[in-house]
Amino acid sequence: MSSPLTVRPLGPAIGAEVLDLDLSQGLSPDTLVAIETALVKHEALVLHVPALTPEQHLAIAAHFGEPEVHTFFPNLGAGLEQITIIDSKLGDRADMWHHDESFLPSPPIVTMTQAKILPPCGGDTCWISMSTAYDALSGRMKHYLDSLEAWHDMNRPMTAALRQNVVTHERYLEVIQMNRRHLHPMVITHPVTGRKALFISPTYTTHIEGLAHAESEAMLAFLHAHCQQIQFGFRHRWTLGDMVLWDNRSVLHNAILDYQPHQRRMQRASVFARGPWHA
Ligand SMILES: O=C(O)CCC(=O)C(=O)O
């Protein structure tokens, strides 16, 4: 069956945009399937949807799984608790390479964020295809990494934030006491495409299980530098009303913080898998 949407790739490794999503026609099941197919293939997908309602945002999220009620961020309230507000005026920032909440046992599989207020320029978001980065490793390195696991710990960025004076000590203690950490495979297999992807980030990954400290540090430093090569990336310059969806199993992302003192406000939903989050 042909897709009801026209999808244009924005890069050979990662990124695409939908050219003709018409929300006045509603969101049919075929349209939702076409969005999912394009997302899984291109890993980050831009929709140009200034008319998107929060209800439609939630409907797209619910197509992928269970929309998350986020623990930390404010939301749109009654009936729309799963639509989170991320606003630089509230001190929100995400200028670090990360998978969303990889410290959870089952992290979100998809996140989708829409630009509501943008600075005059700047505030772009970048993604890295961790499947393309994995593919580019040698066969022997892939084989070595395939059997390893690494720890993801929310305390890592909190400690960095405390040192940079961007969180209060009270907030730091509150988060540290939650002790949110989890051991994940360093290479995960996508349940739909069967593609393998590296699952590590400089934000949350603290160490590789079973390696000596120096070995783990050296291996992670190599892998982070490897993944951040420009050819594995995709950068989106936002226009008001754009929504980008990303596949949290396949990509890292980083929202550039280069627009202060201007405001940047996003509305966001993230989605938990209804079954296992990776194959
Ligand atoms: O604001 C953005 O562009 C992305 C922020 C982010 O990291 C997130 O929503 O998970």
PDBQT file of the ligand as one rigid body, heavy atoms in Angstrom, charges set to zero:
ROOT
HETATM    1  O1  LIG A 301      14.473  21.106  23.333  1.00  0.00    +0.000 OA
HETATM    2  C1  LIG A 301      14.883  20.274  22.543  1.00  0.00    +0.000 C 
HETATM    3  O2  LIG A 301      15.116  20.533  21.364  1.00  0.00    +0.000 OA
HETATM    4  C2  LIG A 301      15.117  18.865  23.010  1.00  0.00    +0.000 C 
HETATM    5  C3  LIG A 301      15.203  18.810  24.504  1.00  0.00    +0.000 C 
HETATM    6  C4  LIG A 301      15.383  17.422  25.030  1.00  0.00    +0.000 C 
HETATM    7  O3  LIG A 301      16.482  16.972  25.224  1.00  0.00    +0.000 OA
HETATM    8  C5  LIG A 301      14.207  16.618  25.298  1.00  0.00    +0.000 C 
HETATM    9  O4  LIG A 301      13.081  17.084  25.136  1.00  0.00    +0.000 OA
HETATM   10  O5  LIG A 301      14.389  15.439  25.669  1.00  0.00    +0.000 OA
ENDROOT
TORSDOF 0
